[in-house]
Amino acid sequence: MSEVIIIVAVAENYVIGNKGKIPWHISEDFQHFKEITMDFPCMMGDVTYESLPESFRPLPGRENVVLTFNKDYHPEGTTIFHDFEEALEYCKKKYDKVFITGGATIYRIGMPHADKLMITRVHKEYEGDVFFPQVKKEEWVEVEREDHHSDKEDVDFSFVTYVRKNN
Ligand SMILES: NC(=O)c1ccc[n+]([C@@H]2O[C@H](COP(=O)([O-])OP(=O)(O)OC[C@H]3O[C@@H](n4cnc5c(N)ncnc54)[C@H](OP(=O)(O)O)[C@@H]3O)[C@@H](O)[C@H]2O)c1
C-alpha cells in the first residue's frame, strides 16, 4: 500500500499563500521539501505549478503530476490529470509514497485521502488569501517535531509530522 502524504508550510493563522505566492522565504524549508519529496511524485494544482520559479519547474527528480480542468494545458515534463482520484490511483500504482504538494484547493481535496501530514509550522501570522484546513485533534496525532529558526526571515518554524489516528 502506498503512503499518501500532504506536505505544506502553514503560518500561525493558517495562511499558506498570498496573491499566488508563498508569503515567506525560508530556504531551510525548501531544502527540507526537496529532500523529503525527491524521487516521489508531487501532485499539485496548475496554479501551484505556475507559481514555481521557472528554473524550478518541473521539480527535478520527481514526477510532477499536475491537476487542471483545462484540456489544452500541458507544460513540458509534467504528467497531466483532469481528475484528482484518477491522478492519485496512477501515483499509488507506480510509487510507494505519493506527495500532495498544494495548493489550497488540492490540499482540501487531498486531505481525506492522506495518511500523513508533514507540516512546516511557521510561528508567525502572515497576510494571505489561501488557507490550510484545520488539523483536527480527533483525526490526527502529532508523532514528530523539530524546532528551527530562520535568520533570513527572522522567524521560528517547526517541522511537525502527524499521522491519522486510525492508522
Ligand atoms: N505554503 C505552502 O506550502 C504552499 C504549497 C503549495 C501552494 N501554496 C500556495 O497556494 C496557492 C495556490 O492554491 P490554489 O488553491 O489557488 O490553487 P491550486 O490548488 O494550486 O490549483 C487549483 C487548480 O487546480 C485545478 N483543479 C482543482 N481541482 C481539480 C480536480 N479535481 N481535477 C483536476 N483539476 C483540478 C483547477 O485548475 P483550472 O481551473 O485552472 O483548470 C484549479 O484552479 C498559491 O498562493 C501558492 O503559493 C502554498
The ligand as an SDF file (V2000), in Angstrom:
LIG
                    3D

 48 52  0  0  0  0  0  0  0  0999 V2000
    2.6140   27.1140    1.8120 N   0  0  0  0  0  0  0  0  0  0  0  0
    2.7060   26.0440    1.0490 C   0  0  0  0  0  0  0  0  0  0  0  0
    3.2810   25.0130    1.4320 O   0  0  0  0  0  0  0  0  0  0  0  0
    2.0940   26.0680   -0.3270 C   0  0  0  0  0  0  0  0  0  0  0  0
    2.2320   24.9560   -1.1700 C   0  0  0  0  0  0  0  0  0  0  0  0
    1.6370   24.9840   -2.4370 C   0  0  0  0  0  0  0  0  0  0  0  0
    0.9410   26.1120   -2.8380 C   0  0  0  0  0  0  0  0  0  0  0  0
    0.8340   27.1640   -1.9870 N   0  0  0  0  0  0  0  0  0  0  0  0
    0.0740   28.3790   -2.3770 C   0  0  0  0  0  0  0  0  0  0  0  0
   -1.2690   28.0070   -2.6860 O   0  0  0  0  0  0  0  0  0  0  0  0
   -1.7930   28.9600   -3.6320 C   0  0  0  0  0  0  0  0  0  0  0  0
   -2.4460   28.2030   -4.7850 C   0  0  0  0  0  0  0  0  0  0  0  0
   -3.5680   27.4890   -4.3020 O   0  0  0  0  0  0  0  0  0  0  0  0
   -4.9300   27.4470   -5.1330 P   0  0  0  0  0  0  0  0  0  0  0  0
   -5.9760   26.7900   -4.3050 O   0  0  0  0  0  0  0  0  0  0  0  0
   -5.1920   28.8250   -5.6310 O   0  0  0  0  0  0  0  0  0  0  0  0
   -4.5360   26.5920   -6.4250 O   0  0  0  0  0  0  0  0  0  0  0  0
   -4.0580   25.0650   -6.6490 P   0  0  0  0  0  0  0  0  0  0  0  0
   -4.6390   24.1950   -5.5670 O   0  0  0  0  0  0  0  0  0  0  0  0
   -2.5960   25.0330   -6.8520 O   0  0  0  0  0  0  0  0  0  0  0  0
   -4.7040   24.7310   -8.0460 O   0  0  0  0  0  0  0  0  0  0  0  0
   -6.1090   24.8330   -8.2150 C   0  0  0  0  0  0  0  0  0  0  0  0
   -6.4370   24.4060   -9.6510 C   0  0  0  0  0  0  0  0  0  0  0  0
   -6.3380   23.0040   -9.7800 O   0  0  0  0  0  0  0  0  0  0  0  0
   -7.2820   22.5510  -10.7270 C   0  0  0  0  0  0  0  0  0  0  0  0
   -8.1530   21.5710  -10.0660 N   0  0  0  0  0  0  0  0  0  0  0  0
   -8.8030   21.7110   -8.8890 C   0  0  0  0  0  0  0  0  0  0  0  0
   -9.4950   20.5980   -8.5880 N   0  0  0  0  0  0  0  0  0  0  0  0
   -9.2640   19.7280   -9.5990 C   0  0  0  0  0  0  0  0  0  0  0  0
   -9.7020   18.4110   -9.8720 C   0  0  0  0  0  0  0  0  0  0  0  0
  -10.4920   17.7380   -9.0230 N   0  0  0  0  0  0  0  0  0  0  0  0
   -9.2850   17.8200  -11.0150 N   0  0  0  0  0  0  0  0  0  0  0  0
   -8.4800   18.4860  -11.8660 C   0  0  0  0  0  0  0  0  0  0  0  0
   -8.0230   19.7410  -11.6640 N   0  0  0  0  0  0  0  0  0  0  0  0
   -8.4160   20.3520  -10.5430 C   0  0  0  0  0  0  0  0  0  0  0  0
   -8.0820   23.7500  -11.1720 C   0  0  0  0  0  0  0  0  0  0  0  0
   -7.4730   24.2050  -12.3650 O   0  0  0  0  0  0  0  0  0  0  0  0
   -8.1990   25.0100  -13.5950 P   0  0  0  0  0  0  0  0  0  0  0  0
   -9.4590   25.5740  -13.0210 O   0  0  0  0  0  0  0  0  0  0  0  0
   -7.1680   26.0180  -13.9710 O   0  0  0  0  0  0  0  0  0  0  0  0
   -8.4150   24.0400  -14.6570 O   0  0  0  0  0  0  0  0  0  0  0  0
   -7.8650   24.7560  -10.0630 C   0  0  0  0  0  0  0  0  0  0  0  0
   -7.9600   26.0780  -10.4780 O   0  0  0  0  0  0  0  0  0  0  0  0
   -0.6240   29.8300   -4.0660 C   0  0  0  0  0  0  0  0  0  0  0  0
   -0.6510   31.0530   -3.3260 O   0  0  0  0  0  0  0  0  0  0  0  0
    0.5930   29.0180   -3.6630 C   0  0  0  0  0  0  0  0  0  0  0  0
    1.7310   29.8120   -3.4020 O   0  0  0  0  0  0  0  0  0  0  0  0
    1.3850   27.1660   -0.7470 C   0  0  0  0  0  0  0  0  0  0  0  0
  1  2  1  0
  2  3  2  0
  2  4  1  0
  4  5  1  0
  4 48  2  0
  5  6  2  0
  6  7  1  0
  7  8  2  0
  8  9  1  0
  8 48  1  0
  9 10  1  0
  9 46  1  0
 10 11  1  0
 11 12  1  0
 11 44  1  0
 12 13  1  0
 13 14  1  0
 14 15  2  0
 14 16  1  0
 14 17  1  0
 17 18  1  0
 18 19  2  0
 18 20  1  0
 18 21  1  0
 21 22  1  0
 22 23  1  0
 23 24  1  0
 23 42  1  0
 24 25  1  0
 25 26  1  0
 25 36  1  0
 26 27  1  0
 26 35  1  0
 27 28  2  0
 28 29  1  0
 29 30  1  0
 29 35  2  0
 30 31  1  0
 30 32  2  0
 32 33  1  0
 33 34  2  0
 34 35  1  0
 36 37  1  0
 36 42  1  0
 37 38  1  0
 38 39  2  0
 38 40  1  0
 38 41  1  0
 42 43  1  0
 44 45  1  0
 44 46  1  0
 46 47  1  0
M  CHG  2   8   1  16  -1
M  END
$$$$
